[in-house]
Amino acid sequence: MDLDVQPGEVLEVTGRNGAGKSTFLRLLAGVLRPTAGSITGRPARVGYAPETFPAGQPFTAAAYLAAMARVRGVSGHGDLADRLGLTPLLDRPLGELSKGSAHKVGLVQALLGPAEDRLLILDEPFAGLDERARGELAMIVAEVAAAGGVVVVSDHQGDLREVTARRTLTVADTMVTAGAAGEPEEPLAVVEVVAAASAAAGLAARLRADGHQVRVRPATAALPEAAETKEGPRV
C-alpha cells in the first residue's frame, strides 16, 4: 500500500469484516507499529476512537473527559457532549453506561482540542448512535476537515454520505487482494452452502455486500455433512 493523505481530506475506509480495517486504523493512529514499511508525517495531535470504547474504568464520564482534556491541553469538551447527546449522562460511571453512550464518550475524547494540524481516526463511529447523533457526527467530521484536519473513518453504515468531499479506500482491494509488498496474495477458498430457494437471493446479496464472489445455482442434492474431499473439507 502506498497512500498519501492531505490536510483537509476525509478518507473513508471500507471493506468486508476481517479485511483489516481496524488494524489499518491502529497503524495510522500509532497504536500499532508496522512490521514493514513506514508511516510518516503523522501530526503531533492524534485523536483516536476505537470501535469499542473501554468502559471498564473507575471514572464518571465527566471525570474521564476532564482528565483527557487536561492531557490534550484544553479547558474542556466545549459543546461536543451536547451535540452528541451525552450531557445528561456525564455524571454516570463509565461502567454503567450503555454501549452506545460509552461509544459517545470515546468519540468526545477523540474530538477534544483544535481541529487544525490534527489527525482524527474513527473506527465505525456511527455504530450504535441515534439518528440525531449520527447527523451531528457527520457535520463534525466535515468541520474538522474544513479546518485543515485529516480525518480517516471506517464507516459501513453510509453515514458519511453527508460529507461529500471524501475519498474512499477499500482495504480488501489493497491489503488482501493485492497483498502487502513482498508477500503472496491471500489464498482463496470455496465454501458451498445449500439454502432454501426462497432465501437464496437475500443470502447471496449479503455475501456480495461483504466482498465475496457468489454464484447461485439450483441444488441437485443436499451436501453430505462435513464431507472430506481432496481439496479439503466441504462446508
ZAFI-848212 format. One record per residue (C-alpha): x, y, z; residue in one letter; residue number from 1. Coordinates in Angstrom, 3 decimals. Layout:
N
+----------+----------+----------+--------+-----+
|       c1 |       c2 |       c3 | residu | num |
+----------+----------+----------+--------+-----+
|        X |        Y |        Z |      a | NUM |
...
+----------+----------+----------+--------+-----+
***
This chain:
235
+----------+----------+----------+--------+-----+
|       c1 |       c2 |       c3 | residu | num |
+----------+----------+----------+--------+-----+
|    0.000 |    0.000 |    0.000 |      m |   1 |
|    1.231 |    3.477 |   -0.891 |      d |   2 |
|   -1.114 |    6.136 |    0.461 |      l |   3 |
|   -0.799 |    9.893 |    0.888 |      d |   4 |
|   -3.495 |   11.743 |    2.850 |      v |   5 |
|   -3.537 |   15.538 |    2.731 |      q |   6 |
|   -4.721 |   18.113 |    5.315 |      p |   7 |
|   -8.416 |   18.851 |    4.904 |      g |   8 |
|   -9.155 |   15.420 |    3.472 |      e |   9 |
|  -11.687 |   12.850 |    4.679 |      v |  10 |
|  -10.655 |    9.265 |    3.883 |      l |  11 |
|  -13.448 |    6.715 |    4.142 |      e |  12 |
|  -12.143 |    3.177 |    4.752 |      v |  13 |
|  -14.395 |    0.357 |    3.570 |      t |  14 |
|  -14.067 |   -3.415 |    3.291 |      g |  15 |
|  -15.607 |   -6.659 |    4.445 |      r |  16 |
|  -15.389 |   -7.883 |    8.029 |      n |  17 |
|  -11.923 |   -9.229 |    8.792 |      g |  18 |
|  -10.222 |   -7.473 |    5.882 |      a |  19 |
|   -8.000 |   -5.452 |    8.218 |      g |  20 |
|   -9.751 |   -2.084 |    8.555 |      k |  21 |
|   -9.254 |   -1.752 |   12.319 |      s |  22 |
|   -5.626 |   -2.884 |   12.084 |      t |  23 |
|   -5.043 |   -0.293 |    9.355 |      f |  24 |
|   -6.572 |    2.453 |   11.528 |      l |  25 |
|   -4.492 |    1.445 |   14.578 |      r |  26 |
|   -1.374 |    1.641 |   12.429 |      l |  27 |
|   -2.286 |    5.145 |   11.275 |      l |  28 |
|   -3.036 |    6.222 |   14.862 |      a |  29 |
|    0.309 |    4.927 |   16.119 |      g |  30 |
|   -1.265 |    2.332 |   18.414 |      v |  31 |
|    0.492 |   -0.382 |   16.386 |      l |  32 |
|    3.858 |   -0.240 |   14.668 |      r |  33 |
|    4.187 |   -1.565 |   11.110 |      p |  34 |
|    6.287 |   -4.711 |   10.731 |      t |  35 |
|    7.374 |   -3.455 |    7.295 |      a |  36 |
|    7.304 |   -0.093 |    5.572 |      g |  37 |
|    6.800 |    3.214 |    7.344 |      s |  38 |
|    4.193 |    5.816 |    8.255 |      i |  39 |
|    5.498 |    9.380 |    8.138 |      t |  40 |
|    4.160 |   12.876 |    8.599 |      g |  41 |
|    1.735 |   11.974 |   11.390 |      r |  42 |
|    0.543 |   15.224 |   13.032 |      p |  43 |
|    1.503 |   15.860 |   16.650 |      a |  44 |
|   -2.156 |   15.798 |   17.703 |      r |  45 |
|   -3.946 |   12.493 |   17.085 |      v |  46 |
|   -7.498 |   11.722 |   18.152 |      g |  47 |
|   -8.426 |    8.033 |   18.004 |      y |  48 |
|  -11.796 |    6.464 |   18.817 |      a |  49 |
|  -11.722 |    2.645 |   18.692 |      p |  50 |
|  -14.767 |    0.682 |   17.610 |      e |  51 |
|  -15.383 |   -0.400 |   21.228 |      t |  52 |
|  -14.671 |    2.106 |   23.991 |      f |  53 |
|  -13.012 |    0.511 |   27.087 |      p |  54 |
|  -15.686 |    1.471 |   29.614 |      a |  55 |
|  -14.312 |   -0.648 |   32.458 |      g |  56 |
|  -12.627 |    2.320 |   34.154 |      q |  57 |
|  -13.293 |    3.777 |   37.627 |      p |  58 |
|  -14.422 |    7.238 |   36.498 |      f |  59 |
|  -17.582 |    9.078 |   35.684 |      t |  60 |
|  -17.895 |   10.229 |   32.100 |      a |  61 |
|  -17.323 |   13.831 |   33.217 |      a |  62 |
|  -14.185 |   12.989 |   35.215 |      a |  63 |
|  -12.741 |   10.941 |   32.378 |      y |  64 |
|  -13.329 |   13.686 |   29.795 |      l |  65 |
|  -11.926 |   16.344 |   32.154 |      a |  66 |
|   -8.744 |   14.299 |   32.564 |      a |  67 |
|   -8.457 |   13.752 |   28.806 |      m |  68 |
|   -8.952 |   17.479 |   28.237 |      a |  69 |
|   -6.038 |   18.232 |   30.586 |      r |  70 |
|   -3.881 |   15.731 |   28.699 |      v |  71 |
|   -4.771 |   17.490 |   25.441 |      r |  72 |
|   -4.108 |   20.911 |   26.958 |      g |  73 |
|   -7.646 |   22.235 |   26.534 |      v |  74 |
|  -10.039 |   23.641 |   29.125 |      s |  75 |
|  -12.971 |   21.299 |   28.485 |      g |  76 |
|  -15.021 |   19.465 |   25.894 |      h |  77 |
|  -16.901 |   22.512 |   24.611 |      g |  78 |
|  -20.258 |   21.659 |   23.081 |      d |  79 |
|  -19.256 |   18.174 |   21.916 |      l |  80 |
|  -21.208 |   16.367 |   24.647 |      a |  81 |
|  -24.289 |   18.460 |   23.863 |      d |  82 |
|  -24.061 |   17.831 |   20.137 |      r |  83 |
|  -23.782 |   14.064 |   20.605 |      l |  84 |
|  -26.500 |   13.886 |   23.285 |      g |  85 |
|  -24.127 |   12.871 |   26.085 |      l |  86 |
|  -24.665 |   15.762 |   28.542 |      t |  87 |
|  -27.434 |   14.092 |   30.651 |      p |  88 |
|  -25.112 |   11.125 |   31.283 |      l |  89 |
|  -21.903 |   12.924 |   32.249 |      l |  90 |
|  -22.321 |   12.176 |   35.965 |      d |  91 |
|  -22.763 |    8.444 |   35.369 |      r |  92 |
|  -19.879 |    5.995 |   35.977 |      p |  93 |
|  -18.428 |    4.724 |   32.717 |      l |  94 |
|  -19.227 |    1.140 |   33.637 |      g |  95 |
|  -22.929 |    1.940 |   33.968 |      e |  96 |
|  -23.278 |    3.448 |   30.506 |      l |  97 |
|  -24.860 |    1.557 |   27.641 |      s |  98 |
|  -22.569 |    0.550 |   24.794 |      k |  99 |
|  -23.883 |    3.398 |   22.632 |      g | 100 |
|  -23.417 |    6.002 |   25.384 |      s | 101 |
|  -19.903 |    4.755 |   26.191 |      a | 102 |
|  -19.175 |    4.988 |   22.473 |      h | 103 |
|  -20.124 |    8.679 |   22.608 |      k | 104 |
|  -17.597 |    9.205 |   25.419 |      v | 105 |
|  -14.932 |    7.671 |   23.188 |      g | 106 |
|  -15.899 |    9.965 |   20.335 |      l | 107 |
|  -15.818 |   13.098 |   22.501 |      v | 108 |
|  -12.329 |   12.308 |   23.837 |      q | 109 |
|  -11.063 |   11.768 |   20.296 |      a | 110 |
|  -12.516 |   15.107 |   19.189 |      l | 111 |
|  -11.017 |   17.174 |   22.022 |      l | 112 |
|   -8.793 |   20.073 |   21.024 |      g | 113 |
|   -8.374 |   22.232 |   17.938 |      p | 114 |
|   -9.080 |   20.699 |   14.531 |      a | 115 |
|   -6.187 |   22.206 |   12.591 |      e | 116 |
|   -2.972 |   20.212 |   12.260 |      d | 117 |
|   -4.736 |   17.177 |   13.692 |      r | 118 |
|   -5.240 |   13.560 |   12.641 |      l | 119 |
|   -8.665 |   12.216 |   13.620 |      l | 120 |
|   -9.207 |    8.459 |   13.323 |      i | 121 |
|  -12.662 |    6.996 |   13.961 |      l | 122 |
|  -13.319 |    3.246 |   13.807 |      d | 123 |
|  -17.014 |    2.586 |   12.992 |      e | 124 |
|  -18.020 |    5.799 |   14.782 |      p | 125 |
|  -21.678 |    5.730 |   13.691 |      f | 126 |
|  -22.425 |    2.251 |   15.045 |      a | 127 |
|  -24.924 |    2.336 |   17.917 |      g | 128 |
|  -25.617 |    6.082 |   17.660 |      l | 129 |
|  -29.098 |    7.530 |   17.480 |      d | 130 |
|  -30.130 |    9.352 |   14.315 |      e | 131 |
|  -29.519 |   12.840 |   15.720 |      r | 132 |
|  -26.028 |   11.934 |   16.946 |      a | 133 |
|  -25.158 |   10.353 |   13.576 |      r | 134 |
|  -26.102 |   13.553 |   11.774 |      g | 135 |
|  -24.128 |   15.710 |   14.210 |      e | 136 |
|  -21.059 |   13.477 |   13.926 |      l | 137 |
|  -21.097 |   13.704 |   10.136 |      a | 138 |
|  -21.199 |   17.501 |   10.464 |      m | 139 |
|  -18.329 |   17.459 |   12.979 |      i | 140 |
|  -16.217 |   15.369 |   10.590 |      v | 141 |
|  -16.853 |   17.923 |    7.841 |      a | 142 |
|  -15.948 |   20.775 |   10.208 |      e | 143 |
|  -12.648 |   19.148 |   11.217 |      v | 144 |
|  -11.709 |   18.690 |    7.561 |      a | 145 |
|  -12.721 |   22.253 |    6.724 |      a | 146 |
|  -10.370 |   23.490 |    9.461 |      a | 147 |
|   -7.463 |   21.595 |    7.884 |      g | 148 |
|   -7.534 |   18.416 |    9.903 |      g | 149 |
|   -7.048 |   14.939 |    8.419 |      v | 150 |
|   -9.948 |   12.540 |    9.059 |      v | 151 |
|   -9.826 |    8.776 |    8.493 |      v | 152 |
|  -13.101 |    6.958 |    9.134 |      v | 153 |
|  -14.211 |    3.345 |    8.887 |      s | 154 |
|  -17.916 |    3.523 |    8.043 |      d | 155 |
|  -20.058 |    0.564 |    6.980 |      h | 156 |
|  -23.397 |    2.284 |    7.594 |      q | 157 |
|  -23.050 |    5.013 |    4.959 |      g | 158 |
|  -23.441 |    7.945 |    7.343 |      d | 159 |
|  -20.592 |    9.802 |    5.644 |      l | 160 |
|  -22.886 |   10.395 |    2.681 |      r | 161 |
|  -23.445 |   13.869 |    4.156 |      e | 162 |
|  -19.723 |   14.570 |    3.797 |      v | 163 |
|  -19.438 |   14.780 |    0.034 |      t | 164 |
|  -15.760 |   15.776 |   -0.114 |      a | 165 |
|  -14.248 |   12.433 |    0.772 |      r | 166 |
|  -12.062 |    9.755 |   -0.752 |      r | 167 |
|  -12.806 |    6.053 |   -0.365 |      t | 168 |
|  -10.191 |    3.370 |    0.288 |      l | 169 |
|  -11.290 |   -0.269 |    0.097 |      t | 170 |
|   -8.967 |   -2.174 |    2.403 |      v | 171 |
|   -9.851 |   -5.545 |    0.875 |      a | 172 |
|   -8.565 |   -4.360 |   -2.506 |      d | 173 |
|   -5.269 |   -3.026 |   -1.223 |      t | 174 |
|   -4.318 |   -5.265 |    1.680 |      m | 175 |
|   -5.880 |   -8.619 |    0.854 |      v | 176 |
|   -6.394 |   -8.920 |   -2.904 |      t | 177 |
|   -3.211 |   -7.140 |   -3.901 |      a | 178 |
|   -1.229 |   -8.366 |   -0.904 |      g | 179 |
|    1.416 |   -6.471 |    1.010 |      a | 180 |
|    4.720 |   -5.780 |   -0.723 |      a | 181 |
|    6.834 |   -8.903 |   -0.908 |      g | 182 |
|    4.073 |  -11.193 |    0.359 |      e | 183 |
|    1.931 |  -13.655 |   -1.637 |      p | 184 |
|   -1.736 |  -12.931 |   -2.192 |      e | 185 |
|   -4.108 |  -14.403 |    0.363 |      e | 186 |
|   -5.279 |  -17.842 |   -0.862 |      p | 187 |
|   -8.924 |  -18.266 |   -1.774 |      l | 188 |
|  -11.304 |  -20.991 |   -0.627 |      a | 189 |
|  -14.677 |  -22.180 |   -1.890 |      v | 190 |
|  -17.481 |  -22.576 |    0.646 |      v | 191 |
|  -20.572 |  -24.413 |   -0.628 |      e | 192 |
|  -23.876 |  -23.588 |    1.059 |      v | 193 |
|  -27.280 |  -25.166 |    0.452 |      v | 194 |
|  -30.174 |  -22.821 |    1.287 |      a | 195 |
|  -33.904 |  -22.682 |    0.652 |      a | 196 |
|  -34.618 |  -21.313 |   -2.824 |      a | 197 |
|  -36.706 |  -18.504 |   -1.334 |      s | 198 |
|  -33.761 |  -17.334 |    0.794 |      a | 199 |
|  -31.005 |  -17.717 |   -1.807 |      a | 200 |
|  -31.233 |  -14.222 |   -3.304 |      a | 201 |
|  -31.041 |  -12.482 |    0.068 |      g | 202 |
|  -28.180 |  -14.673 |    1.256 |      l | 203 |
|  -26.233 |  -14.029 |   -1.941 |      a | 204 |
|  -26.780 |  -10.272 |   -1.621 |      a | 205 |
|  -25.426 |  -10.241 |    1.938 |      r | 206 |
|  -22.347 |  -12.215 |    0.940 |      l | 207 |
|  -21.677 |   -9.932 |   -2.041 |      r | 208 |
|  -22.018 |   -6.913 |    0.269 |      a | 209 |
|  -19.213 |   -8.394 |    2.381 |      d | 210 |
|  -16.997 |   -8.542 |   -0.707 |      g | 211 |
|  -17.331 |  -12.230 |   -1.603 |      h | 212 |
|  -17.809 |  -13.712 |   -5.063 |      q | 213 |
|  -21.129 |  -15.564 |   -5.174 |      v | 214 |
|  -22.769 |  -17.836 |   -7.768 |      r | 215 |
|  -26.311 |  -19.125 |   -7.256 |      v | 216 |
|  -27.406 |  -22.349 |   -8.978 |      r | 217 |
|  -30.127 |  -24.955 |   -8.379 |      p | 218 |
|  -29.125 |  -27.621 |   -5.847 |      a | 219 |
|  -29.333 |  -31.194 |   -7.136 |      t | 220 |
|  -28.929 |  -32.672 |   -3.636 |      a | 221 |
|  -28.011 |  -31.687 |   -0.125 |      a | 222 |
|  -24.309 |  -31.700 |    0.652 |      l | 223 |
|  -23.027 |  -34.568 |    2.811 |      p | 224 |
|  -22.250 |  -33.352 |    6.319 |      e | 225 |
|  -18.591 |  -32.287 |    6.669 |      a | 226 |
|  -17.688 |  -34.248 |    3.532 |      a | 227 |
|  -13.933 |  -34.542 |    3.046 |      e | 228 |
|  -12.536 |  -34.125 |   -0.448 |      t | 229 |
|   -9.004 |  -33.988 |   -1.767 |      k | 230 |
|   -9.383 |  -30.199 |   -1.878 |      e | 231 |
|  -10.220 |  -30.089 |    1.847 |      g | 232 |
|  -13.338 |  -30.062 |    3.991 |      p | 233 |
|  -16.566 |  -29.010 |    2.335 |      r | 234 |
|  -18.932 |  -26.881 |    4.406 |      v | 235 |
+----------+----------+----------+--------+-----+
***
